[in-house]
Structure formats: structure tokens, C-alpha cells
């Protein structure tokens, strides 16, 4: 079909008011013309304008009217001007006029772009952005830092000093450390707000709702973002917000290939089809495996049937992994074959490096992933391959499936994304978001301030909890704990159970102070006691958590391979270690912190194990080293910098802000001269510096 005939077809769709079909045909035509290197005829610019895809207009070939429209939808996005598409402009216009919005739009819509434009246009004093994962926090931080760090303090860690104007970027669990310091929020952004529903995130929904409640009281304006929600049911958290459902406004076209029908459940044929798709290495592919077991199956297929590639980046990265972790690590074997693995467990810097290499033309060709890829990063690929339609032990739901395939295609890069289905997808259905009030957070609410959101039964629950806790710790202490958000756990029943036990059996808490001991053997009894109180939510056996905690105490002194070798005697492999470290640094440290606060009030005010809590929360690494990993700098490189005496990470009260400032003052050139750095260390250092450098000083592309 000729360009003119296709334009006629698009125009017919528009005349029938079938905008979706018109955009789909238009996007495929743009793909074809890009591949052939053809210039746009003027009529094509007209059709692009009519469908609202203004960024796709080719201004050089446009009329003065088309140029005017293109310019009219141009806005400052922090590091220059960019053209919004029609629906982006709609959302931004409502935000600028002060509306509270809950927006549901496709993955490729560009929802975060609107945040940048709002900050550039309105110059708010305080913005809080809640993201679902640490990986997405770093990605958001990098984008915001490059654009706005000259005007704002960009805050991602609770120990960071506030500036005159601040942009906070946190997962919801970190919010509470700053609540008492934030007086007013000009814009509260909740990314992936569908996770406030227990249907979509049973474990973390209560803490997100708690964060939303606490932050909303201080917020002038709210902007909640989610993909693929067709209907938002009435609830106390969003009833005063305007819900915009923009799911039909697609900016790329997804072409589905249903190979599962010919595969017919034959695992051998499925493996053959996977290799057939990725072996040519002509396009980047995200392979959704769904479970850790299926990641292992896919990686075994890749190791068996994919050749090692001769690329400097993958060769150096594979060698670096073997030297810094374990020599026989499967991930190193995969990287040699141009394939990475993304999950929610491994060190955050490893996930960031792999995504960086995936987006590099001569880096990784494929990423094998669990569901972490749909909530952890905003990367996309030309191909998305569904190996297994599961999410953990459950069948993949249509909502999550749409999120995953939404990673295919990207404006200006891949007009058309390919979806290869090697397993039957879930049935299509309209997602309805229901957000219920979780009972376990009631103890953290106030019957007067929050009464209008609650049922009479819930109000009774709050009053009874306040009375019970006040009988144990006193009304003033209870008010302080709630006012200052001192306790991490959202489960009021657990906290009451813990406080009651301390009150009734104080003698059984003798030895709590041993957690401050420099001898890890002294920690065992109390760690087991605490974990038995909070027996749910742990990913591993208590004995593994205790063994890993003791081994991690040598994190700064020992090479990581030595720690991993020691843990292997306890049956703990490298993937187990990653999960354990995350459990220990967050869940265990929060548990000990809550126990410490109650122990000081109920049993002995002179016993304070805050030193132990601080060490556990940063994996027993000094100062800001653990936080720097979230910025993309692995602990191994920090150790080399420390030993070179260029920086001293063990300086007392050396915080993240001071470390970043010192890195900036020293500069990349001097850092790269540290003699012990390997070629890949230097590559990672460049990536790290790119994330702490404002856009006007940005490095040239990493070689």
C-alpha cells in the first residue's frame, strides 16, 4: 500500500471517529517511513496533528500552521524545551490550574514527563514523589537531579539535610523518617498508586496507604499515576480527585505474535522458539520469565544455545562479576552471551549496570526478568517475550500482563513493539481499582483527625488501641510515638503484642543490650526472640537470617567473596544472600528499631541499641557507602577509593550529602586515576558521576 493510500485509510478512521485505529495505522506508517528514510509529505503532518501525536511532527516539512501547533505544545521540562502530545498537555494544564488528579494511562504515555514540566513551570518549594522500588527511585533521582539540582535539594535518604527548596524521592517506607520535618507539600506525586490496593500488593499496601494519609494532610496538590486502570471505585483516598482514564491514547503500536498456539505446551519447542527469536541479536528483548524457577530454565537455555559474544563491555562486566562475587556465578556466564537478569533481590547497583548495558548499542541484547521489570525501571525494548504467564506461584493477571507488554516500544526509537507470546496470556478484562482501609494501620491513626474516613467499628478499634498502649507506656509517650512517626511497623496488633510482652515479662528481655556487642555471637538469642514475635513476612528461615547478619558484620573488612564462601557452609548461595541482605537491612533493622523504642520506655531507658540498628540498616558498611550503591556505586569500588586515601568513608558523621559533594569536588578525572581500579570499575564510575552531575555539566556519552 502506498503512503497516500495509507493516509487515506487513516483519514477514513478519523472520519468514523475511530481515533485508536487511526493512531495505530499512523504509527505503523511512521515506522515504515523511518526504516526507508523517507521524508514526510505535508498531509502526514496534518494527520499527526489531528491524532494529537504532536511530538512526531516533522517541522521542516510542515506548514506555518503546523509549526505553530508544534510550538504551542512546547514546554520547559527542566533541561530544555520539548513538545507534549495532546493528552500530556491536557494533564499538565489541569495540574497547573491546581487540580488533584489520579491518572491512568498506557506505559508509553510519558506520565513522569509531566512532573518535570510542572516543576519547571510552577517552581514549587516542596515536591514529594513516592515510587514503588529503590530501582525506580534511583532512575527518578537521576532524571530529576540532572534537571533541577541547581535549584533544589534532591533527597532520597532519611539522613540528608533539607535545603530551602526540596524534591523528595522515596519508596513509601522511607517517608516516615521525614514527616516531622516537612511542614507543607506543594505537590505530592504517588507513582504506581495501584499498589495501594491489597489485590496488587498485599504486603506493602498498608504502608503505602499510611504514607498517603500522612502526606495528604500536608499536601496542597496531589498527582497519582497508574497504568491500565479502567475504573477507580469510590474510596476515601481519591474521592476528592479527578480521575482521568486515558488508556486509549497510545503513542506506540504493539504487534502480538501468538506462538503459544503452535508450541502447544511443548517445553522443547518453546525453548527452540525462544532461541530463534533472540539468536539473531537484531533487536533488544525483555524476556518475562515470571518465577525464579523459570528464570533458571531460561538462563540454562541461553547458556546452552547462545554463543559467547566478543564485546568489550560484556567481557569486562563478566570478569568483574567473577572477581567481586563468585567465580562460578551463572550471571557472569549469561553476560558473556549478551544476556542479563533483573530481579528484585540482587544488589541495586548490579540491576542499574545491567539496564545501562541493555540500553547500550553494544552491551546486553536481552534481559531475563521477574515482575521486577514492570515496577523497577522505565526501560523498554523493541521485543517483549512472555515465557511464562505467571507471577510467582499465581497466574498472571491481565493488569500485570498489560504492564509487562507495555515495556515494548518507545517513542522515536521503536514505533512498533513486538510481543511474542510463548505462553497463553490471561483473558482481557477491564481493570477496576479498589482501595480498602487496611485494619492493621488503624492504631497509627487519630480518631479526631482521621474520623471522617472511618467506620464506627474502626473508630472503636483506634480508641481501644490507644487505651491499651497508653496503659503500658503512658499517654504522653503514646502521643509522641504517633506524632513523630517513630515506629516503622504499620501493624498495630503486633506492636501491642510486643509492648505487652515487655510489660508483663521484663526479665525475659534481659540481654537486649547485647545487640551492641562487637561479638556477633552475642546477638543470636535476641534476634531469634524478636523474629519469633514477627513470624510472618520473612523470606528465609530464621537461622539463615541470623547467620547472614553475623557474616555481614565483616562487610567492610572482608572481600565479599569470602563472606559468600563462609555462608555457603550454611547452605546459603549468592541469590539467597541478596534476598537475605535486603531482608536484614530493611525488615530486621525496622523490627529492632521498634523494639528499641518500646524497650527504652517500658524496661530500661538507659539501654539504647541504635548503634546496632544503624549498622544493620546499612549492611554494616561505613557512612554513606550503602546509600551510594543506590546511586550506582558498588561497595567494592568505594573500598578501593577509601584505600587510596582519596576519600575517607569512616569519618564520623560522614553523610550522603557530604559524600556526593566530595565526589563532585574531587571530580571524575582524579577519581579515574585511582591505581587499583579495573577498566570496568572506571566504566561504573563514569555511570555514577553521570547520575550526580547536573545537565549543564553532563558528561559526554560513556565510551
C-alpha positions as a printed Julia matrix, in Angstrom:
703×3 Matrix{Float64}:
   0.0     0.0    0.0
   1.37    3.45  -0.92
   1.89    6.28   1.58
  -1.07    8.14   0.02
  -3.34    5.08   0.32
  -2.39    4.61   3.97
  -3.02    8.29   4.67
  -6.45    7.87   3.05
  -7.12    4.88   5.33
  -6.08    6.91   8.4
  -8.35    9.75   7.34
 -11.26    7.31   6.97
 -10.68    6.1   10.54
 -10.74    9.7   11.75
 -13.96   10.43   9.87
 -15.5     7.44  11.67
 -14.12    8.88  14.94
 -12.05    5.77  15.48
  -9.0     7.58  16.85
  -7.34    4.39  18.15
  -7.37    2.72  14.73
  -6.17    5.97  13.14
  -3.23    6.25  15.54
  -2.31    2.59  15.11
  -2.21    2.9   11.32
  -0.34    6.19  11.57
   2.33    4.78  13.93
   2.92    1.79  11.65
   3.26    4.12   8.68
   5.8     6.26  10.57
   7.76    3.08  11.36
   7.84    2.11   7.68
   8.9     5.58   6.57
  11.65    5.75   9.17
  13.04    2.39   8.03
  13.07    3.61   4.42
  14.42    7.06   5.33
  11.54    8.81   3.55
  10.57   12.44   4.27
   7.05   13.23   5.49
   4.57   14.62   2.96
   2.62   17.61   4.3
  -0.56   15.54   4.59
   1.17   13.23   7.07
   1.96   16.15   9.37
  -1.72   17.08   9.17
  -2.76   13.57  10.25
  -0.22   13.56  13.1
  -1.66   16.87  14.28
  -5.23   15.56  14.06
  -4.43   12.46  16.14
  -2.71   14.55  18.82
   0.76   13.0   18.43
   2.44   16.41  18.09
   5.99   15.28  19.02
   6.02   13.12  15.85
   5.51   16.1   13.54
   8.38   16.82  11.13
   8.6    20.59  11.36
  10.98   21.1    8.46
   8.31   19.76   6.1
   5.4    21.43   7.87
   3.26   24.44   7.02
   3.33   27.55   9.22
   0.13   26.36  10.9
   1.7    23.0   11.76
   4.81   24.72  13.09
   2.62   26.95  15.21
   0.79   23.96  16.72
   4.09   22.2   17.4
   5.43   25.29  19.16
   2.19   25.8   21.1
   2.61   22.41  22.78
   6.26   23.04  23.63
   7.09   23.37  27.34
  10.16   23.69  29.53
  10.92   20.25  31.04
  13.9    21.31  33.12
  16.76   20.75  30.68
  15.32   22.4   27.6
  12.03   22.57  25.75
  10.08   19.59  24.49
   6.78   19.09  22.68
   3.98   17.32  24.57
   1.33   15.22  22.9
  -2.29   16.27  23.25
  -3.2    14.25  26.35
   0.03   15.15  28.15
  -0.85   18.78  27.6
  -4.36   18.13  28.97
  -2.96   16.64  32.18
  -0.33   19.36  32.61
  -2.93   22.1   32.07
  -5.14   20.69  34.83
  -2.18   20.4   37.2
  -1.05   23.96  36.53
  -4.59   25.12  37.34
  -4.35   23.37  40.72
  -6.4    20.19  40.14
  -5.86   17.0   42.13
  -5.51   14.22  39.57
  -5.47   10.43  39.5
  -4.31    9.47  36.02
  -4.44    6.07  34.36
  -2.59    5.89  31.05
  -0.53    3.45  28.96
   3.06    2.69  29.97
   4.39    4.64  26.98
   2.26    7.73  27.76
   5.04    9.8   29.37
   3.39   10.47  32.75
   6.65   11.36  34.51
   7.48   13.89  31.78
   4.56   15.93  33.1
   6.11   16.09  36.59
   9.26   17.68  35.16
   7.24   20.2   33.17
   5.16   21.12  36.24
   8.28   21.71  38.36
   9.86   23.83  35.61
   6.68   25.9   35.12
   5.41   26.31  38.7
   8.66   26.24  40.72
   7.05   24.62  43.79
   9.02   24.77  47.04
   8.44   21.17  48.12
   7.66   18.15  45.95
   7.34   14.6   47.3
   7.5    11.73  44.79
   6.62    8.27  46.12
   7.91    5.4   43.97
   7.4     1.63  44.46
  11.03    0.47  44.42
  14.6     1.54  45.11
  15.5     0.93  41.45
  12.81    3.34  40.27
  13.88    5.78  42.98
  17.39    5.94  41.51
  16.1     6.26  37.97
  13.78    9.1   39.0
  16.53   10.72  41.06
  18.95   10.68  38.12
  16.4    12.35  35.86
  15.37   14.97  38.44
  18.94   15.62  39.61
  20.23   16.4   36.14
  17.43   18.88  35.57
  16.79   20.54  38.91
  19.73   20.02  41.31
  20.86   23.63  40.82
  17.59   24.88  42.3
  16.56   22.04  44.63
  17.98   19.63  47.19
  17.2    16.17  45.8
  16.57   13.94  48.81
  16.44   10.14  48.73
  17.89    9.12  52.13
  16.47    9.97  55.58
  19.8    11.35  56.88
  20.07   14.01  54.15
  19.91   17.68  55.12
  16.99   19.73  53.78
  17.57   22.79  51.62
  15.38   25.85  51.09
  13.6    24.01  48.27
  13.38   20.24  48.2
  12.33   17.36  45.99
  11.91   14.15  47.99
  12.05   10.83  46.12
  11.31    7.8   48.31
   9.71    4.38  48.43
   6.84    4.72  50.89
   8.73    3.08  53.77
  11.23    5.96  53.87
   8.58    8.66  54.06
   8.08    8.39  57.8
  11.62    9.41  58.65
  10.93   12.87  57.21
   7.3    13.51  58.1
   8.12   15.65  61.12
  10.48   17.82  59.02
   8.06   18.55  56.17
   5.6    21.32  57.0
   3.89   21.77  53.63
   3.96   19.84  50.35
   3.18   21.79  47.19
   2.84   18.65  45.05
   2.51   15.05  46.23
   3.16   12.5   43.48
   2.37    8.82  44.02
   3.73    6.73  41.18
   2.1     3.31  40.58
  -0.62    4.19  43.08
  -2.49    0.99  42.21
  -0.18   -0.62  44.8
  -2.38    0.9   47.5
  -4.73   -1.98  46.7
  -4.09   -5.25  48.54
  -5.1    -7.05  45.35
  -1.96   -5.74  43.66
   0.5    -5.63  46.58
  -0.78   -7.36  49.69
   2.4    -6.87  51.72
   3.16   -3.21  51.01
  -0.33   -1.74  50.5
  -0.82   -0.87  54.21
   2.4     1.16  54.41
   1.57    2.99  51.17
  -1.9     3.9   52.42
  -0.39    5.03  55.72
   2.06    7.23  53.77
  -0.75    8.65  51.61
  -2.83    9.51  54.7
   0.07   11.21  56.49
   1.32   13.12  53.45
  -2.1    14.16  52.16
  -2.69   16.2   55.3
   0.3    18.37  54.37
  -0.3    18.5   50.61
  -1.68   21.42  48.63
  -1.99   19.34  45.46
  -1.83   15.62  44.56
  -0.97   13.75  41.36
  -1.39    9.96  41.38
  -0.19    7.84  38.45
  -1.02    4.3   37.35
  -1.15    2.25  34.15
  -4.09    0.26  32.81
  -6.8     1.17  35.37
 -10.15    1.42  33.62
 -12.24    2.37  36.65
 -11.45    3.75  40.1
 -14.04    2.74  42.67
 -15.17    5.19  45.33
 -12.73    5.39  48.26
 -11.73    7.93  50.9
  -8.23    8.38  49.42
  -9.16    9.6   45.94
 -12.82   10.7   46.13
 -11.82   14.38  46.02
  -9.56   13.82  42.98
 -10.42   13.96  39.29
  -9.86   10.56  37.67
  -8.55   10.71  34.09
  -8.7     7.43  32.19
  -6.53    7.89  29.09
  -5.79    4.27  28.21
  -6.82    4.63  24.57
  -4.15    7.24  23.85
  -1.29    5.08  22.65
   1.98    6.54  21.36
   3.38    3.25  20.02
   1.75    0.2   18.43
   2.05   -3.29  19.92
   2.11   -6.15  17.43
   1.31   -9.52  19.02
   2.64  -12.88  17.82
   0.78  -15.78  19.46
   3.35  -18.58  19.16
   1.92  -20.43  22.18
  -0.73  -21.88  19.88
   1.81  -23.73  17.73
   4.01  -24.59  20.74
   1.09  -26.32  22.44
   2.75  -26.73  25.85
   5.86  -28.47  24.45
   8.78  -27.09  26.52
  11.31  -28.2   23.91
   9.54  -26.32  21.13
   9.19  -23.33  23.41
  12.96  -23.31  24.06
  13.64  -23.58  20.32
  11.31  -20.65  19.58
  12.98  -18.51  22.26
  16.43  -19.11  20.74
  15.03  -18.45  17.26
  13.8   -15.04  18.44
  16.92  -13.87  20.28
  19.79  -15.55  18.41
  19.91  -13.05  15.51
  20.62  -10.22  18.06
  18.9    -7.73  15.75
  16.68   -6.19  18.47
  16.71   -5.71  22.23
  14.44   -8.19  24.04
  12.92   -8.29  27.51
  12.14  -11.9   28.43
   9.49  -12.15  31.13
  10.03  -15.44  32.98
   7.6   -14.87  35.85
   9.25  -17.04  38.53
  12.75  -17.64  39.84
  12.46  -21.26  38.68
  11.63  -20.12  35.15
  14.5   -17.63  35.19
  16.72  -20.63  35.85
  15.13  -22.54  32.96
  15.61  -19.64  30.56
  19.18  -18.99  31.67
  20.05  -22.66  31.17
  18.67  -22.47  27.63
  20.67  -19.31  26.94
  23.89  -20.84  28.33
  23.39  -23.95  26.2
  22.34  -22.42  22.87
  23.71  -18.86  22.72
  27.3   -18.15  21.75
  29.71  -16.01  23.75
  29.94  -12.53  22.2
  33.18  -10.63  21.68
  32.24   -7.23  23.13
  34.43   -5.15  25.46
  31.58   -4.16  27.78
  30.22   -7.66  28.34
  33.68   -9.24  28.6
  34.8    -6.73  31.24
  31.5    -6.92  33.14
  31.6   -10.72  33.25
  35.17  -10.66  34.54
  34.22   -8.01  37.12
  31.33  -10.17  38.4
  33.6   -13.19  38.85
  36.25  -11.17  40.66
  33.87   -9.34  43.0
  31.26  -12.01  43.78
  31.81  -15.69  42.94
  33.81  -17.18  40.09
  31.15  -19.72  39.04
  28.19  -17.31  39.0
  25.61  -18.04  36.32
  25.05  -14.31  35.77
  28.65  -13.95  34.56
  28.09  -16.82  32.09
  24.96  -15.09  30.79
  26.61  -11.67  30.46
  29.27  -13.29  28.26
  26.4   -14.31  26.0
  24.87  -10.82  25.89
  22.1   -11.54  28.39
  21.35  -10.08  31.82
  18.99  -10.92  34.69
  16.74   -8.46  36.51
  15.03   -9.33  39.77
  14.16   -7.53  42.96
  16.83   -9.2   45.08
  20.32   -8.58  43.72
  22.43   -5.58  44.68
  20.79   -2.46  43.29
  23.94   -1.32  41.53
  24.0    -4.6   39.57
  20.47   -4.04  38.28
  21.37   -0.47  37.29
  24.54   -1.54  35.48
  22.65   -4.2   33.54
  19.92   -1.77  32.48
  22.64    0.67  31.41
  24.3    -2.03  29.31
  20.93   -3.12  27.91
  20.37    0.4   26.63
  23.91    0.49  25.16
  24.05   -0.44  21.49
  26.94   -2.86  22.04
  26.02   -4.05  25.53
  23.39   -6.61  26.53
  20.91   -7.85  23.94
  18.44   -9.42  26.38
  17.21   -9.09  29.95
  15.51  -12.06  31.64
  13.2   -10.79  34.35
  10.6   -11.44  37.0
   7.86   -8.89  37.63
  10.55   -6.52  38.97
  10.98   -5.16  35.44
   7.42   -3.74  35.42
   7.82   -1.79  38.65
  11.54   -1.33  38.99
  12.59    0.63  35.93
  11.23    2.55  32.97
  13.33    0.8   30.37
  11.73   -0.53  27.21
  12.67   -2.74  24.28
  11.63   -3.47  20.75
  10.65   -7.01  21.78
   8.9    -8.37  24.86
   8.84  -12.17  25.1
   6.39  -13.8   27.53
   7.99  -17.1   28.52
   5.56  -17.96  31.33
   2.21  -16.35  32.17
   2.75  -16.48  35.91
   3.77  -14.07  38.62
   5.39  -16.09  41.35
   3.12  -19.04  42.16
  -0.01  -17.32  40.78
  -1.34  -16.97  37.26
  -0.51  -13.69  35.59
  -3.47  -11.32  35.76
  -4.47   -9.16  32.83
  -3.48   -5.99  34.66
   0.12   -7.14  35.21
   0.26   -8.63  31.72
  -0.57   -5.25  30.18
   2.1    -3.63  32.32
   4.68   -6.1   31.04
   3.86   -5.85  27.34
   3.75   -2.06  27.79
   7.56   -2.24  28.05
   7.64   -2.87  24.31
   8.1     0.12  22.01
   9.32    3.64  22.71
   8.55    6.98  21.1
  11.03    7.91  18.34
  13.03    4.69  18.85
  10.61    1.79  18.33
   7.34    2.96  16.76
   6.15   -0.65  16.81
   6.85   -3.02  19.68
   6.73   -6.79  19.16
   5.02   -9.02  21.72
   5.98  -12.69  21.41
   3.66  -14.93  23.42
   5.25  -18.31  24.2
   2.61  -18.99  26.86
  -1.12  -18.29  26.75
  -1.88  -14.77  28.06
  -4.66  -14.04  30.57
  -8.1   -13.16  29.33
  -8.64   -9.49  28.51
 -10.63   -7.57  31.12
 -11.07   -4.0   32.29
  -9.1    -3.43  35.48
 -11.05   -1.86  38.33
  -9.03   -0.43  41.21
 -10.47   -0.91  44.69
  -8.62    0.6   47.66
  -9.77   -0.53  51.08
  -8.77    0.71  54.5
  -6.32   -1.85  55.99
  -7.23   -2.72  59.55
  -3.62   -3.1   60.72
  -2.82    0.63  60.3
  -5.75    1.81  62.43
  -3.56    2.05  65.51
  -1.46    4.69  63.8
  -4.43    6.96  63.1
  -6.16    9.59  65.22
  -9.88    9.38  65.92
 -10.28   13.16  65.65
  -8.09   13.94  62.62
  -9.0    10.81  60.66
 -12.52   10.18  61.94
 -14.25   11.3   58.74
 -12.54    8.45  56.85
 -13.52    5.69  59.27
 -16.46    3.49  60.19
 -17.76    3.4   63.79
 -16.14   -0.03  64.24
 -12.79    1.32  63.06
 -13.08    4.29  65.42
 -13.71    1.88  68.31
 -10.62   -0.08  67.27
  -8.46    3.07  67.35
  -9.77    4.15  70.75
  -9.21    0.69  72.24
  -5.68    0.5   70.85
  -4.84    3.96  72.26
  -6.17    2.96  75.68
  -4.29   -0.34  75.72
  -0.96    1.16  74.63
  -1.37    4.18  76.94
  -1.9     1.83  79.89
   1.52    0.3   79.12
   3.66    3.26  78.02
   1.66    6.27  79.19
  -0.44    8.75  77.21
   2.41   11.21  76.62
   4.75    8.57  75.2
   1.99    7.12  73.03
   1.21   10.59  71.66
   4.91   11.2   70.96
   5.38    7.91  69.13
   2.38    8.58  66.93
   3.1    12.3   66.39
   6.75   11.78  65.44
   6.15    8.55  63.47
   8.87    6.84  65.46
   7.67    3.27  64.88
   8.2     1.67  61.48
   5.7    -1.19  61.62
   2.16   -0.46  60.41
   0.67   -3.46  62.25
  -0.82   -2.11  65.48
  -1.72   -5.59  66.77
   1.92   -6.68  66.52
   3.17   -3.55  68.3
   0.64   -4.01  71.12
   1.66   -7.68  71.45
   5.36   -6.69  71.67
   4.72   -3.93  74.22
   2.51   -6.22  76.34
   5.19   -8.91  76.5
   7.85   -6.39  77.59
   5.48   -5.05  80.27
   4.46   -8.47  81.61
   7.82  -10.27  81.27
  10.64   -7.71  81.54
  13.06  -10.33  82.86
  12.87  -12.21  79.54
  14.28   -9.12  77.81
  17.49   -9.18  79.81
  20.35   -9.13  77.36
  18.74   -6.72  74.89
  21.85   -4.55  75.29
  23.99   -7.42  73.94
  22.98   -6.25  70.45
  25.56   -3.51  70.97
  28.29   -6.1   71.45
  31.17   -6.22  68.98
  30.95  -10.02  69.12
  28.24  -11.22  66.68
  27.8   -14.43  68.67
  26.16  -12.33  71.41
  23.35  -11.24  69.06
  21.77  -14.64  68.43
  19.37  -15.04  71.35
  17.77  -11.61  70.97
  17.5   -11.8   67.18
  15.67  -15.14  67.4
  13.38  -13.74  70.11
  12.48  -10.68  68.05
  11.85  -12.61  64.83
   9.57  -15.02  66.67
   7.38  -12.01  67.54
   7.15  -11.04  63.88
   6.94  -14.5   62.4
   5.4   -13.51  59.05
   6.94  -11.73  56.09
  10.42  -13.22  56.3
  11.73  -14.63  53.02
  14.08  -17.15  54.66
  14.47  -19.32  57.75
  15.44  -17.52  60.95
  18.73  -19.44  61.13
  19.73  -18.12  57.7
  18.9   -14.54  58.7
  20.99  -14.81  61.85
  23.91  -16.47  60.01
  23.84  -13.8   57.29
  23.62  -10.96  59.84
  26.73  -12.23  61.64
  28.62  -12.75  58.35
  27.62   -9.3   57.07
  29.23   -7.7   60.11
  32.53   -8.18  58.22
  31.24   -6.45  55.07
  33.79   -3.64  55.18
  36.81   -5.68  56.32
  36.39   -8.77  54.17
  36.14   -9.27  50.42
  32.55  -10.17  49.54
  33.65  -13.47  48.04
  34.97  -14.5   51.48
  31.61  -13.74  53.09
  29.78  -15.68  50.39
  32.16  -18.6   50.82
  31.52  -18.64  54.58
  27.74  -18.56  54.06
  27.89  -21.43  51.57
  28.67  -23.69  54.56
  25.2   -22.78  55.88
  23.59  -23.65  52.54
  23.26  -20.0   51.52
  24.07  -19.31  47.86
  24.6   -15.96  46.2
  20.96  -15.44  45.22
  19.89  -16.33  48.78
  22.44  -13.83  50.09
  20.94  -10.99  48.06
  17.45  -11.71  49.44
  18.8   -12.03  52.97
  20.72   -8.76  52.81
  17.59   -6.89  51.72
  15.54   -8.56  54.48
  18.15   -7.72  57.1
  18.78   -4.11  56.1
  15.11   -3.21  55.95
  12.83   -5.63  57.82
  15.2    -6.72  60.57
  16.52   -3.22  61.23
  12.94   -1.87  61.42
  11.93   -4.66  63.82
  14.89   -3.99  66.15
  14.25   -0.24  65.95
  10.62   -0.61  67.07
  11.67   -2.96  69.87
  14.37   -0.49  70.93
  11.88    2.37  71.25
   9.45    0.29  73.32
  12.26   -1.22  75.44
  13.52    2.25  76.38
  10.03    3.29  77.5
   8.9     0.09  79.24
  12.04   -1.58  80.61
  15.23    0.49  80.7
  15.67    4.0   79.32
  19.47    3.65  79.6
  19.64    0.76  77.11
  19.82    2.0   73.52
  20.88   -0.24  70.62
  20.68    2.5   67.97
  24.31    1.84  67.0
  23.44   -1.76  66.1
  20.31   -0.64  64.23
  22.31    1.86  62.17
  24.9    -0.78  61.29
  22.27   -3.33  60.27
  20.33   -0.82  58.15
  23.43   -0.06  56.05
  24.67   -3.68  55.85
  27.49   -2.91  58.33
  29.12   -0.6   55.81
  30.52    2.75  56.99
  28.93    6.15  56.43
  27.15    6.56  53.1
  28.65    3.51  51.31
  25.37    1.55  51.33
  23.38    4.58  50.1
  25.94    5.15  47.35
  25.08    1.69  46.0
  21.59    3.03  45.35
  23.29    5.77  43.31
  25.09    3.12  41.25
  28.46    2.9   43.06
  29.23   -0.65  44.28
  30.84   -1.12  47.7
  33.89   -2.74  46.06
  34.74    0.5   44.26
  34.09    2.55  47.4
  36.61    0.33  49.21
  39.25    0.98  46.55
  38.66    4.74  46.75
  38.88    4.58  50.54
  42.15    2.6   50.47
  43.61    5.09  48.0
  43.07    7.75  50.73
  41.29    9.97  48.21
  38.2     9.81  50.46
  37.68    8.53  54.0
  34.29    6.86  54.35
  34.9     6.1   58.05
  34.92    9.79  59.04
  32.41   10.28  61.9
  29.03   11.72  60.84
  30.01   11.46  57.17
  26.63   11.57  55.41
  25.42   11.03  51.89
  25.23   14.74  51.05
  28.83   15.28  52.16
  29.97   12.26  50.17
  28.26   13.43  46.97
  29.71   16.92  47.43
  33.19   15.46  47.95
  32.87   13.31  44.83
  31.86   16.4   42.86
  34.74   18.46  44.29
  37.33   15.78  43.55
  35.96   15.28  40.04
  35.82   12.28  37.74
  39.28   12.76  36.24
  41.04   12.43  39.59
  38.85    9.5   40.61
  39.69    7.59  37.45
  43.37    7.78  38.37
  42.97    5.54  41.43
  45.55    2.88  40.56
  43.61   -0.17  41.78
  40.57    0.47  39.56
  39.9    -2.02  36.75
  38.61   -0.95  33.31
  35.07   -1.89  34.32
  35.41   -0.06  37.66
  36.12    3.06  35.62
  33.08    2.43  33.4
  30.89    2.17  36.51
  32.45    5.32  38.0
  31.54    7.26  34.84
  27.97    5.99  35.12
  27.88    7.01  38.8
  29.21   10.5   38.06
  26.67   10.9   35.28
  23.97   10.5   37.93
  25.37   13.2   40.24
  26.1    15.78  37.54
  23.57   18.5   36.56
  22.52   18.51  32.91
  24.52   21.62  32.02
  27.68   19.79  33.13
  26.76   16.34  31.84
  29.44   14.05  30.66
  29.69   13.07  27.06
  28.3     9.64  26.29
  30.12    6.86  28.13
  32.52    5.16  25.72
